[in-house]
Amino acid sequence: MTTIEATPSPAAAHELTAPHIVTELPGPKARELIARDEAVSSPSLTRAYPLVADSGAGMVVTDVDGNRFLDFAAGIAVCSTGHSHPNVVHAIKEQADRLIHIAATDFYEPRYLEFMERLAAIAPFSEKARVFLTNSGTEAVEGAIKLARYHTHRPGIIAFEGGFHGRTMGALSLTNSKVKQRAGFGPLIPMVHHAPFPRVRAWREDSGGDGSAELAHLRGTIFGRQISPGDVAAIVVEPIQGEGGYFPAPTAFMNGLREICDEHGILLVADEIQSGMGRTGSWWAIEQMGIEPDIILAAKGIASGMPIGAIIARDSVWTWPPGAHGSTFAGNPVCAAAGLATLDIIESEGLANATSMGERLRSGLERVSSDVTAVRDIRGVGLMLGVEFNSHATAEAVQDGAFRRGLLTLECGESSLRFSPPLIVDEGSVDTAIRIFAEAIAAAAGSR
């Protein structure tokens, strides 16, 4: 068995800077581990580039060869407070010493309760909220499908083209981001219909549009020819599409969905698994649109990397009886403790920082892209920003170029890169990311 030399502890890594590249990429230890991984891992995994992470702290990820990277991917927008935030680490350790697990489906536990109370308090409803904790975002989607069907006594679900809601069978039935995510798994759950989503490009190539054409299609084609609105339990929508390319929904479009739901007794479900938890500068992206959903879903940045999610709904929606839904591990005390610490950090510094640093990041990305014809659009809200290129190949080349220079980003949509750094990101890290992005674009252009 290969041994890995000790790297600096997370506490020490807080004093480290990035990027700092000391070997070729991937380095010798990374290459060996990649070879071992490929011998045993599922071929379904899609690694973006050959990063073999060993430790992380703050904005910095250190690989097994000692290379340090500035992380603007944050584990797919999961590490909202950065890597190994001391307050979160302390909460995890303290709770692990006290109690690691008790099944909250069957018993009571203080951290589970406290976390639900905190989530209910920030729910974007005028009505009282209730909460069901899950292990993941996908499980939150699955539970929301069940709750909506039970409450309305209807089977149908409307989702949107380009949307991503998870990979288990119910959630996958709603997912419409990439065909390879669905290929070979049918039949999926019945009576799910996908409506067009308004993909407005708001920077260089302003397509305009307020979603009125998409709303007309939903009313006229989906409801006119495919499914009666009286058979629809829920409309499930991402206020900002994540995997689909970081497209914010126009406010008029979301208002139109709310009106349709009210007209036909349909539940509006906001999937904020990627856009929620302060990423846009408010707890929820939909808050900035002034719209109340009936159910809102959270995960990813909710606990700084610990596996937990939530279904949060208006009190009147929770009409299912005891035993209708449950989970052995969901709301695990250690995860809930991490979630409580995470909410404290987001509330005290993350919300305001996401707004100010998001503006700085966006203006910088626009500045260095102003004369780059390969950049088609820059869009998003707060620290949820996407840069769309003229092709998938260009996006991939820029992503790889950024990695080689010590910046972690991730592709999304057909040809975009997402920038979703921790909400604690500072000015220096933002400026460094912009500089490396510009260098990666120049390198990609020179290689063609």
N, C-alpha and C positions, 0 to 999 in steps of 0.2 A: 504494500500500500504506500502510495506517495505521501510524503509529509509536506506541509506547507509552512514556511518560516513565519514566525510571528510578525504581524504588522501592528502599527500603533493602535492603541485602544481607542474606542470612540471618543473618550474624553480628550485624549491627546490629539485626535484628528481634528477637533474643533480649532486647533491652532494651525492646522495645515492649510495651504492655499492650493488652488487648482486653476488652470490645468498644470500638471507636472508629469511629463511623459519621459520615462527613463529607459524603455525598451522598445523594440519594434512591437507593433500591435497585430495580432495578439502576441504577448511575450511567451517565453518557453514554458513557464508553469501553466499559463492559460491554455496553450496548445495541448499540453498533456491532459488537462482536465476536460477540455472540449472533446478530445478523442474518447476518453472514458465515458463521458456523458452520452455521446452519440451511439455508444454500444448498448446502452440500456434504456434510454429515454424514448417516449412515444414519438413517432415520426410526425405527429400532429402539431408539435411545438414549432413555433415560427420565431426563431431568434433574429432580432433586427441586425445585430452585428456582434462580433466576438468579444463581448465584455464578460469577464469572469470576476464578479464582484467578491470582495473579501470583507470589507468593512465600509462603514459610512458614518458621517457626522455632519450635521448642518447641511450645507450645499455640496459637500464633497463625498464622492465615492472613490474608494481605493481598491484597485484590483489585486489579484494574487501575486503580481510581479512588482507591486509598489507604484504603479502608475496611478495618478490622481486625476479625477474627472470632475468637471462642474456639471451638476445634474439639473437639467431643465426638462427632464421627463418625469421625475419623481415617482417612479414605479407606476406609470399610467395615472398620474395625478393623485396617487395614494398618499405619498409622504408629505402631507400638508404642512407639517411642522418641521420639515427637514428630517434628516436621518438621525435617529437615536437622540432626540431632544431630551436633555437631562430630566425635565419634569415628567415626560412620558415614561422614560426608563425607570425613574423612581416609583411611579405609580404601578408599573408592571411588577417590579421587584417586590414592592410592599404587598401587593395583592397576592402574588405567588407564594409568599411566605405565609399568608393568612389562609387562603383557600383557592385552589386552582379550578375546581369544577364542582358544580351542583346543578342538576337538571332543572332549569327554571320553568320547564313545562309542568313539572310536578311539585316544585317547592318554591319558596321565596328566598330572595337574596338581596342585600342592600344595594350593591353596585348596579345590579340589573334595574332595580327600581329607580335609583337616582339618575341613571342614564336615560331611561324612558321619560322621567320628569323633565330633564333638560331638553330633550328633543321635542317633547310636547310644547314646551314653553316657547320654542323658536319656530313652531309650525306656522305656515303662512295662511292660517284660517282665522276667521272671526269667531267661528264655533270652537268649542273645546276639542282638543285632539286626544286620540289614543294611539298607542304604539305597539307594534309587534317587532321584536328584534330577530334578525336573521344572521346567517353566517357570511353572506355575500350579497352583492348587488343582484346577481342572477336569482338567488332565492327570494329576494324582495320582489322581483318581477313575478316570479311564480306565485307567491302568496297574494300579490295584488290581483292577478288573474282570478284566483280562487275567490277572493273576497268580493270582487266586482260581480262575478257570476252569481255568487250566493245572494248578495244583497239585491241585485236587480231581477234575479230569476231569468236571466237572458244568457245566451251562449256566445254572441258575437263580440269580436274585438276589432277595432280599427287601429292600425299602426301606420307607419309612414316609410316611404321609400328612402333609403339611406340610413334608416335608424338602426341602432344596435342596442339590444336589451339583454344579451346573455346567450349562453350556449346549451343550457338544458332544454328539454323538448318543448316546454311551454314557452319559455323565453325565446328560444330559437325560432319558434313559429312567428314571433313578432319581429325578430331581427331581419333586416333587409339591407345590410351594409355591403357584404361581399358574397358572391354566389358560392365560393368555396366553403363558406361557413355553414351552408345548408345542404350542399350537394351530397347525395347518398344517404340522407337521414330520413327521408320521407317514408310514410306519410306523417306530416306534422299535425298539430291539433287543428281540427276543422273550424270553419267560420271565422278565420282571421283574414282581413282584407287590408291591403296596403294602398294608401292614398298618396298622391304626390306631395312632397315637402318643398316649400319655397326656398330655393338655394340662391339667395341674393349675394352677389359679389359687390362689395360696398366700397372698394378702394379704387384701383386703376380702371376696372372694367365694371362700372356701376350698371347693373342690369335693372335697377329700379325694382318696382314690384312690392306690393304689400301683402301678398298671399291671397288676393281676391280670386285669382284664377284657380288656385289650388282649392280654395273653399268652394268655388262653383263646381269643380270636378267632384269633390266629396259629396255635395248635395245632389248634383245632377246625375253623375255616373255611378258612384259607389252606392248611394242610397236609392237612386232611380232604377238601377239595373241589376245590382249585385246582392244587396242585403237591405232589408227594411230597417230603418232606424229603430223600430220597435223591437228588433231582435238584437240590438247592440247593447252590451253591458258597459263597455268602456272605450274611450279614445285614449290611447297611450302615446304620449309625445315627449320628446326631449326638447325643452325650451332652447337649448343649444345642442345640436347634434354633435356627438363626440367622435366615435369611430368613423362616422360618415363624412367628416371633414371640417368640424368646428364651424358649422353654419348656425348662427343665431336665427331663431324664428322671428319674423316681424311681429311687433306688438299687435298690429291689426289682425294678423292671422290667428294669434293666440286668443284674442278677444272673440274672433269668429268661432273658434272651437268652443269657447265657453258658452256662447250663445246657442250653438247647435246642441250642446249637452243639456243646457237648461230647457230648450224647446222639446227635447225628446226623452228626458229622464235618463240620460246617459251620464256615467261618471267620467270626469276628466282626471286622468292619471298623469302626473308630471314625473317623468323619469329624470331625476337630478342626481343620479349616481355619480356622474362625472362633473356636472356643473354646480352641484350644491356644496355645502360646507365651506362657504366663504370664498370660493374660487373666483367669483365674479365681483367681489367687493361687498356683497350682501350674502346673508345666509343662503339664499336661494336665488337663482337667476330669474325665476318667474315673478319674484317680488318686484323686480325692476320694471316689469310690465304692468304692474298693478292688477294682477289677476289671481284669483283664488282657485286652486285645484280642489278636487275632492279627496285625492290621495296623492301623497308625494313620497318618492322613494329615494333613499340615501344609502351610500356605502363609500367605497374608495377612500376619500380623505377624512372619513369620520373618526378614525382611531389611529392615524399615523402609521399604518401598515399592519395592524392587528386585524384578523378576519372577523368583521362584524358589519351588519347593514341594518336597515330599518324600513318597515312599512309604517308610515304616519298618515292617519286619515281622520277626517271629521268624525266626531263621536257618533253621529246618526248613521254612519256607514257601517259601523261594527255590529251587524245583526246576526253574525254566525254564533252558534252555541259552543259551550265547552266541548273540547275534543275535536272540533272541526279542523283545527290546524295546530301544529306544534313542531318542536325541534329539540333534539337531544343536546346539541352543543350551542345553539344560538343564544346570544347574550351571555356567553361565558364570562365569569367574573373578572378574569384577567383582561379580556378584551374590553369589557365595559369600563374598567378602571382606566385603561389607556384612552378610551373614548372621552371620559370625563376630563382627563388632563388635556386632551386635544382640544375640546371645546373651549376650555379656559384660555388656551394659547391663541386660538383663532379669534375669540371675542376680544381679548386684550390687545392684540397686535396684528393678527392676520387680516381682518376685514379691511381696516384702513390701509394696510400695506399692499393688499391685493389691488386696490384702486390706484394708489400712487405709483407703485412699481409697474403695474400693468400699463399705465399711461407712458411711463418712461420706456418700457420695453417696446411698446407698439410704435412710438415715435422713432425710436432707434431703428427698428426693423424697416419702417417705411423710408427712413433716410438712406440707409445703405442699399435699399432696393429700388430707389427712385429711377435709376437709369439702367436697371437690369430687366431686359425684355422677357427673360424667362420667368420672372415673378408675375403671376397673373392676378393675385389678390392677397391682401392681408386683412384678416377679420377676427372678430371675437370680442370678449368682454373681460376686463380685469386681467387676471393671470391665466386666462384660457384663450390663447391666441393661436391662430393657424396661418401659415404661409402657403399659398397654393402656387404650384409651378405649372409650366406648360406641358409637362409630361411626368409620368411615373418615374421614368429613368432619371430625369433631372432631380426630382425629389430624393430619390435613392442615392444619387451621387452626392448631393449636398449633405444628406444625413451621414453618409460614410465619411465625407470630408470633415464634418464637424467632430465626429468620433475620433478620427486620427489626430485631431488637434486638441482633444480633451474636453469636448462638449457633448453631453448626452441629450439627444432629441428623439422623437419617434414620428414615424409616418402615420398618416390617417387619411381617410377618404381615398380618392383615386390618385391624387398627386400632390398631397399637402404634407407639411411638417407641422407638428403641434409643439407649442411652447407652453408647458404647464409646470413651472418650477414650484418648489415649496413656497407657501404663503409668507414665509419669513425672509425671502430673498432680499438682498440689499443692493444699493446702487452700484457698488463695485462689481458684483456678480452679474448684474444686468448689463453693464457696459462691456464686461469681458465677453459675455455671450453674444452680444451684438457684433463685436469685433471678430470673433471666431466665425460667426455666421457669414459675415462679409467675406472673410478669407475662403471659406468653404464654397461659397458661390463662385468666387473668382477662379478657384481651382477646378470646379466642375465645368465652368465655361471653357477653361484652357485645355481640358482633357478631351473635348469634343472635336 
